[in-house]
Amino acid sequence: MSILEKAAIYMLSVSLLTILGYVLLLVLFKNVQVAMASFALLSLMAAVPFLFRGANADERDRLITRRAAQLSGIGAFLFTHLVCMGVWFMRYQAADPRIDVSVLPLIVNGMAVTFVLVQSTAVLVLVRRPLEVGA
């Protein structure tokens, strides 16, 4: 197992732990502001460069990393778009159509989790597949 795969498994587990923590805190306390504390677990990813040092990445690893980053950017954009439009759709016909600003941190943190989740999953999938440079 390469360093790239180990780092992807670590990041995938941290992002899934963050989602699980959010759901657990939301169920226990029934308060979105309290559940937002679970996003502090994302700070564990700051240790990735220290935990997974190794040999220099070859061309294949760089290609996998680039493609995973492209996919995760698309996934984060789609998440942000869907959540923002979903919030707007729920509120636009209401008697008071204003949107509470407290939903913004949830959107940003959800985008970060989506980015990491898609990136680590893409790395784990792409490592197992043959890659063509031009494809």
Backbone bond lengths (Angstrom), bond angles and torsions (degrees), N, CA, C in turn:
res aa  C-N    CA-C-N  psi(-1)  N-CA   C-N-CA  omega(-1)  CA-C   N-CA-C  phi
1 M - - - 1.449 - - 1.527 108.45 -
2 S 1.307 115.36 129.51 1.461 120.26 -176.16 1.532 111.04 -80.19
3 I 1.317 114.34 167.33 1.467 121.02 177.27 1.524 110.09 -61.72
4 L 1.328 116.42 -37.61 1.455 121.77 179.62 1.525 110.90 -61.00
5 E 1.326 116.75 -43.17 1.471 120.83 178.96 1.530 111.54 -67.59
6 K 1.320 116.71 -41.14 1.468 120.06 179.39 1.527 110.79 -62.49
7 A 1.319 116.14 -43.34 1.466 120.16 178.37 1.524 110.74 -64.61
8 A 1.337 117.36 -39.10 1.465 120.78 179.62 1.523 111.09 -66.27
9 I 1.330 117.21 -39.78 1.469 119.91 177.44 1.522 110.64 -64.92
10 Y 1.324 117.20 -40.91 1.464 121.28 177.65 1.532 110.51 -62.04
11 M 1.331 117.10 -47.09 1.462 120.33 -178.66 1.528 111.22 -67.38
12 L 1.319 117.15 -36.82 1.463 120.58 176.86 1.524 110.88 -63.93
13 S 1.318 116.64 -42.38 1.468 119.06 179.82 1.523 111.53 -67.92
14 V 1.326 117.96 -36.69 1.469 120.33 177.60 1.525 110.82 -66.15
15 S 1.330 117.20 -42.06 1.465 119.01 -179.78 1.529 111.39 -68.60
16 L 1.324 118.00 -38.92 1.465 119.85 176.58 1.520 111.53 -67.78
17 L 1.330 116.73 -36.14 1.469 120.47 175.73 1.527 110.94 -64.68
18 T 1.322 116.61 -36.39 1.462 120.82 177.25 1.524 110.95 -65.03
19 I 1.324 116.73 -44.79 1.468 120.37 178.54 1.520 110.54 -63.88
20 L 1.332 116.86 -43.91 1.456 121.07 178.53 1.527 111.19 -62.37
21 G 1.327 116.37 -41.85 1.463 120.39 177.42 1.518 112.59 -63.22
22 Y 1.334 116.27 -39.34 1.464 120.24 178.08 1.520 110.72 -62.40
23 V 1.329 116.02 -48.44 1.466 120.05 -179.32 1.529 110.37 -63.69
24 L 1.315 117.08 -42.75 1.463 120.74 -179.67 1.533 111.58 -62.98
25 L 1.319 117.23 -46.13 1.470 119.74 178.32 1.521 111.92 -66.74
26 L 1.316 116.89 -34.56 1.456 120.17 177.94 1.524 111.09 -66.25
27 V 1.320 116.52 -40.40 1.470 120.44 178.90 1.527 110.80 -70.25
28 L 1.322 117.29 -41.99 1.463 120.13 -177.03 1.522 113.21 -70.82
29 F 1.326 116.87 -44.82 1.463 120.37 -173.57 1.523 114.04 -103.75
30 K 1.337 117.75 -13.68 1.466 122.83 179.48 1.531 112.03 52.40
31 N 1.324 115.07 40.82 1.447 121.26 -177.96 1.530 107.99 -143.82
32 V 1.309 116.75 121.20 1.463 121.10 -177.42 1.522 110.73 -65.94
33 Q 1.323 118.29 -36.66 1.457 120.73 -178.90 1.524 111.22 -64.75
34 V 1.312 117.59 -36.16 1.466 120.58 177.12 1.525 109.92 -71.55
35 A 1.311 116.88 -41.05 1.461 121.07 -178.78 1.524 112.09 -64.90
36 M 1.322 117.31 -25.10 1.462 121.01 178.89 1.527 111.87 -62.50
37 A 1.323 117.68 -19.48 1.463 120.72 179.55 1.520 112.00 -62.97
38 S 1.313 117.58 -22.17 1.465 120.05 179.82 1.525 112.21 -65.64
39 F 1.309 117.86 -22.98 1.458 120.34 179.85 1.526 112.16 -69.49
40 A 1.320 117.21 -10.40 1.468 120.36 174.16 1.523 110.75 -65.96
41 L 1.330 116.99 -21.02 1.463 120.09 177.91 1.526 112.05 -64.99
42 L 1.322 117.05 -21.65 1.464 120.13 177.79 1.532 111.95 -62.37
43 S 1.312 117.12 -20.92 1.461 119.87 179.18 1.530 111.68 -66.00
44 L 1.326 117.73 -17.24 1.466 120.35 176.39 1.521 112.04 -64.27
45 M 1.319 117.44 -19.87 1.458 120.49 179.80 1.521 112.27 -74.78
46 A 1.309 117.56 -12.16 1.462 119.84 176.28 1.524 110.98 -67.19
47 A 1.320 117.61 -17.52 1.457 121.57 -179.93 1.523 113.23 -85.29
48 V 1.310 118.65 -5.50 1.479 121.63 -176.76 1.527 112.04 -56.74
49 P 1.335 121.15 -46.95 1.469 118.90 -179.79 1.531 113.48 -63.47
50 F 1.311 117.98 -26.21 1.462 121.17 -179.65 1.523 112.21 -87.00
51 L 1.317 116.28 -34.51 1.463 120.41 -177.90 1.518 112.69 -78.34
52 F 1.309 117.14 -31.44 1.457 120.61 -172.47 1.527 111.52 -119.70
53 R 1.308 115.09 55.51 1.460 120.23 173.51 1.511 107.90 -80.73
54 G 1.272 115.85 149.68 1.458 118.10 178.83 1.499 111.12 -173.98
55 A 1.307 113.81 -159.54 1.456 120.24 -179.83 1.527 109.90 -65.12
56 N 1.290 115.27 158.76 1.469 119.85 177.78 1.522 109.71 -61.54
57 A 1.302 115.42 143.25 1.460 120.70 -178.93 1.522 109.52 -71.58
58 D 1.318 115.99 139.12 1.453 119.96 176.68 1.531 109.42 -86.18
59 E 1.328 115.49 -176.81 1.459 120.21 -175.78 1.528 111.74 -63.66
60 R 1.324 117.45 -37.41 1.464 121.30 -179.79 1.535 110.87 -64.82
61 D 1.323 117.17 -42.63 1.466 120.41 178.17 1.524 111.30 -63.52
62 R 1.315 116.76 -40.08 1.469 120.09 178.33 1.524 110.97 -65.65
63 L 1.328 117.08 -38.56 1.463 121.22 178.35 1.532 110.46 -66.25
64 I 1.323 116.43 -42.51 1.467 120.54 177.68 1.521 110.44 -62.79
65 T 1.317 116.75 -44.01 1.462 121.02 179.94 1.523 111.17 -62.79
66 R 1.327 116.41 -41.35 1.470 120.20 179.69 1.523 111.66 -65.45
67 R 1.330 117.01 -44.61 1.461 119.81 179.81 1.527 111.14 -66.93
68 A 1.314 117.04 -37.96 1.463 120.14 177.91 1.524 110.64 -65.50
69 A 1.330 116.80 -38.47 1.466 120.12 177.86 1.529 111.12 -65.96
70 Q 1.324 116.95 -38.34 1.469 120.06 177.29 1.527 110.47 -64.01
71 L 1.312 116.65 -45.63 1.467 120.21 179.26 1.521 111.67 -64.00
72 S 1.331 116.74 -40.16 1.459 118.94 -178.76 1.523 111.64 -70.26
73 G 1.313 117.65 -33.15 1.465 119.88 174.51 1.514 111.63 -64.05
74 I 1.331 115.95 -42.63 1.465 120.07 176.70 1.518 110.82 -63.59
75 G 1.338 116.73 -43.17 1.465 120.38 179.18 1.520 112.70 -63.30
76 A 1.328 116.72 -41.76 1.464 120.15 178.82 1.530 111.00 -66.22
77 F 1.333 116.89 -39.30 1.460 120.13 177.20 1.528 110.61 -63.34
78 L 1.331 116.98 -45.24 1.463 120.04 179.49 1.520 111.95 -63.12
79 F 1.334 117.04 -40.50 1.458 120.30 177.02 1.528 110.52 -60.16
80 T 1.328 116.17 -48.54 1.462 120.35 -179.36 1.520 110.93 -61.48
81 H 1.299 116.78 -44.24 1.463 121.00 179.91 1.527 110.96 -62.40
82 L 1.308 117.34 -48.16 1.467 120.52 -178.44 1.526 112.29 -64.41
83 V 1.317 117.42 -42.29 1.467 119.79 -179.41 1.531 110.67 -68.55
84 C 1.326 116.94 -44.73 1.473 119.05 179.95 1.522 111.44 -62.66
85 M 1.317 116.79 -44.47 1.463 119.15 179.90 1.530 110.78 -70.44
86 G 1.329 117.71 -31.63 1.465 120.35 175.94 1.517 111.94 -65.44
87 V 1.323 116.42 -42.95 1.464 120.39 177.52 1.527 109.91 -64.71
88 W 1.308 116.64 -43.70 1.465 119.57 178.17 1.522 110.76 -61.72
89 F 1.328 118.28 -44.12 1.457 121.75 -177.87 1.531 111.34 -63.99
90 M 1.333 116.89 -36.12 1.466 119.66 179.15 1.525 111.86 -69.69
91 R 1.324 117.36 -26.14 1.460 120.10 -172.56 1.532 114.85 -105.53
92 Y 1.313 120.03 -15.40 1.465 118.65 -167.58 1.520 113.48 -72.00
93 Q 1.328 119.57 -23.23 1.460 120.30 177.80 1.527 112.49 -103.14
94 A 1.301 117.75 6.46 1.463 121.03 179.80 1.527 109.80 -73.03
95 A 1.327 114.97 161.39 1.463 119.66 178.54 1.526 110.32 -61.41
96 D 1.322 116.48 -39.44 1.459 121.64 175.05 1.530 107.25 -115.22
97 P 1.335 117.76 96.60 1.464 120.11 -171.02 1.526 115.01 -79.33
98 R 1.319 118.16 7.53 1.459 119.98 -179.26 1.527 110.46 -69.40
99 I 1.322 115.35 147.32 1.459 121.72 179.02 1.519 108.24 -106.87
100 D 1.320 115.49 131.10 1.463 121.06 -179.20 1.532 109.49 -67.98
101 V 1.306 116.26 136.15 1.456 121.19 -177.24 1.529 111.81 -70.94
102 S 1.314 117.90 -15.04 1.467 120.03 -179.20 1.522 112.70 -69.92
103 V 1.312 118.38 -7.47 1.459 121.24 177.45 1.541 110.84 -81.07
104 L 1.318 118.55 -17.32 1.459 121.48 -177.06 1.531 113.46 -64.22
105 P 1.335 120.68 -44.86 1.474 118.37 177.30 1.523 112.80 -61.94
106 L 1.311 116.81 -34.01 1.459 119.77 177.37 1.529 110.50 -64.76
107 I 1.310 117.07 -39.76 1.470 120.73 178.83 1.525 110.42 -65.65
108 V 1.328 117.14 -45.92 1.463 120.70 -177.74 1.528 111.08 -66.46
109 N 1.326 117.36 -45.60 1.457 119.97 179.88 1.529 111.36 -68.40
110 G 1.317 116.91 -36.36 1.457 119.85 175.17 1.519 111.70 -63.81
111 M 1.325 115.93 -36.32 1.456 120.02 176.76 1.527 110.39 -65.10
112 A 1.321 117.40 -40.39 1.467 120.73 178.94 1.526 111.40 -64.59
113 V 1.313 116.44 -42.88 1.470 119.81 178.52 1.521 110.32 -65.47
114 T 1.318 117.37 -40.94 1.456 120.72 178.03 1.518 111.02 -62.48
115 F 1.323 116.94 -41.53 1.458 121.56 179.11 1.522 110.77 -59.23
116 V 1.321 116.71 -49.03 1.462 120.99 -178.04 1.523 111.10 -68.62
117 L 1.313 116.84 -40.91 1.461 121.37 -179.31 1.531 111.03 -62.67
118 V 1.320 116.87 -46.25 1.466 120.35 179.97 1.528 110.73 -68.87
119 Q 1.323 117.19 -39.68 1.463 120.08 -178.91 1.524 111.31 -64.31
120 S 1.309 117.84 -47.96 1.460 119.88 -178.09 1.527 111.52 -68.46
121 T 1.325 117.20 -36.95 1.464 119.88 176.44 1.524 110.74 -66.14
122 A 1.315 117.02 -41.42 1.459 120.68 179.19 1.523 111.18 -64.17
123 V 1.316 117.59 -39.56 1.463 120.26 177.35 1.517 110.41 -61.76
124 L 1.324 116.57 -46.08 1.465 119.74 -179.02 1.528 112.20 -64.99
125 V 1.318 117.70 -32.94 1.470 120.40 177.96 1.525 110.64 -76.52
126 L 1.328 117.19 -43.92 1.456 120.56 -175.88 1.522 113.49 -70.44
127 V 1.312 117.89 -26.95 1.460 120.49 179.52 1.520 110.86 -64.73
128 R 1.301 116.60 -32.34 1.467 122.04 -177.38 1.534 113.02 -82.58
129 R 1.316 117.73 -9.67 1.462 121.11 -174.80 1.519 110.36 -107.95
130 P 1.327 116.42 150.24 1.486 118.09 172.58 1.527 108.92 -73.15
131 L 1.305 116.29 137.66 1.465 120.68 -178.08 1.521 110.38 -111.85
132 E 1.294 114.42 135.57 1.458 120.96 172.84 1.519 107.56 -102.10
133 V 1.300 116.09 135.01 1.455 119.93 -176.60 1.528 111.18 -64.29
134 G 1.293 118.93 -38.47 1.454 122.00 -177.40 1.507 114.36 -83.14
135 A 1.323 118.30 -10.00 1.478 120.57 -175.15 1.491 111.80 -86.36
